[in-house]
């Protein structure tokens, strides 16, 4: 079911219409939220692959919605007590790195990713655990960025 929903969402989001439909993306977030806990492991790869692809390839507004959906789901995963004991935090945070490191990612997308990671660090930093590796990889990409603002924002996050 989730793979099919991801495919329909991808078709909607990457279509060449002026304003792509966001309905299936919103439903995907709901499905992920409803399957929070150990069941999220079964569907996370499909969901995260979609969000990475859309975050890298789509129009800025759609990429923003994709990254924001990712943020919502990652925060829900971090808040789930069942998932704190497992070693999956790097998998949940890795899509931020994957979008950040993609050559097609725009300044706005990278900036939003840094904002999302900053929010996660400030609000959930004490429970991130082994997810720090994915956060540091994304910040490493920011440190190598040609855009001075991205570089400065990433560096500022390390200094907090």
C-alpha positions in Angstrom: 0.0 0.0 0.0 2.7 2.5 1.0 4.8 1.8 -2.2 1.7 2.5 -4.3 0.9 5.7 -2.3 4.5 6.8 -2.8 4.2 6.3 -6.5 1.0 8.2 -6.8 2.4 11.0 -4.6 5.5 11.1 -6.8 3.4 11.4 -9.9 1.4 14.2 -8.4 4.4 16.1 -7.0 6.7 15.8 -10.1 4.0 16.5 -12.6 4.4 19.5 -14.9 1.3 21.4 -13.7 1.6 24.9 -12.2 0.5 23.8 -8.8 1.0 20.0 -8.1 -1.4 18.3 -5.8 -0.2 17.6 -2.3 -3.0 15.3 -1.2 -1.0 12.0 -1.4 2.0 13.5 0.3 -0.2 14.6 3.2 -1.8 11.2 3.3 1.7 9.6 3.3 2.6 11.7 6.4 -0.6 10.5 8.1 0.1 6.8 7.2 3.6 7.2 8.6 2.3 8.8 11.7 -0.3 6.1 12.2 2.4 3.4 11.8 4.8 5.0 14.2 6.6 2.5 16.3 8.3 -0.6 15.1 6.1 -0.7 12.0 7.7 2.5 10.6 10.8 0.4 9.8 8.9 -1.5 7.2 7.8 1.6 5.3 10.5 4.1 6.0 12.7 3.3 2.9 9.8 3.9 0.5 8.8 7.1 2.2 12.3 8.6 2.6 13.2 7.7 -1.0 10.2 9.6 -2.3 11.0 12.6 0.0 14.6 12.7 -1.1 13.7 12.5 -4.8 11.1 15.2 -4.6 13.3 17.4 -2.4 16.0 17.3 -5.0 14.1 17.5 -8.2 11.0 19.5 -7.9 9.8 23.1 -7.8 10.9 25.1 -4.8 7.5 25.1 -3.2 7.1 21.3 -3.6 10.6 20.7 -2.4 9.8 22.8 0.7 6.7 20.7 1.4 8.7 17.5 1.0 11.4 18.7 3.4 8.8 19.9 5.9 7.0 16.5 5.7 10.3 14.8 6.4 10.9 17.1 9.4 7.5 16.2 10.8 8.0 12.5 10.4 11.6 12.6 11.9 10.3 14.5 14.9 7.5 11.9 15.4 10.1 9.1 15.2 12.4 10.8 17.7 9.4 11.2 20.0 8.4 7.6 19.8 9.6 5.8 22.9 9.7 2.4 21.1 12.2 3.8 18.5 14.5 5.3 21.1 15.9 1.9 21.9 16.6 0.8 18.4 19.5 2.0 16.3 17.5 3.6 13.5 18.0 7.3 14.2 20.7 7.6 11.5 18.2 6.1 8.9 15.5 8.6 9.9 17.9 11.6 9.7 19.9 10.5 6.6 17.4 11.9 4.1 18.3 15.4 5.2 21.9 14.6 4.3 21.0 12.9 1.0 19.0 16.0 -0.1 21.7 18.4 1.2 24.5 16.6 -0.7 22.5 16.4 -4.0 23.9 18.7 -6.7 20.4 19.7 -7.7 19.5 21.0 -4.3 18.8 24.7 -4.3 19.9 27.3 -1.8 16.4 27.5 -0.4 16.2 23.7 0.1 19.6 23.6 1.8 18.6 26.5 4.0 15.3 24.8 5.0 17.2 21.6 5.8 19.5 23.5 8.1 16.5 25.1 9.8 14.9 21.7 10.3 18.1 20.2 11.7 18.6 23.2 13.9 15.0 22.7 15.3 15.7 19.0 15.9 19.0 19.8 17.7 17.4 22.5 19.9 14.2 20.6 20.7 15.3 17.0 20.6 19.1 17.1 20.9 19.2 15.2 24.1 17.5 12.2 22.6 19.1 12.1 19.2 21.7 9.5 20.2 23.3 7.8 17.3 21.5 10.1 14.8 24.2 12.7 15.3 26.2 11.0 12.6 23.6 11.9 9.9 23.3 15.4 11.3 27.1 15.9 11.2 27.3 14.6 7.7 24.7 17.2 6.6 26.6 19.9 8.4 29.8 18.7 6.7 28.1 19.3 3.3 27.0 22.8 4.5 30.7 23.5 5.5 31.7 22.7 1.9 29.0 24.7 0.2 29.9 27.6 -2.1 27.1 29.8 -0.7 28.5 31.8 2.1 25.1 31.9 3.9 24.8 28.1 4.0 28.4 27.8 5.2 27.8 30.3 7.9 24.5 28.8 9.1 26.0 25.3 9.3 29.1 26.7 11.1 26.8 28.6 13.5 24.9 25.4 14.3 28.1 23.7 15.4 29.0 26.6 17.7 25.8 26.3 19.7 
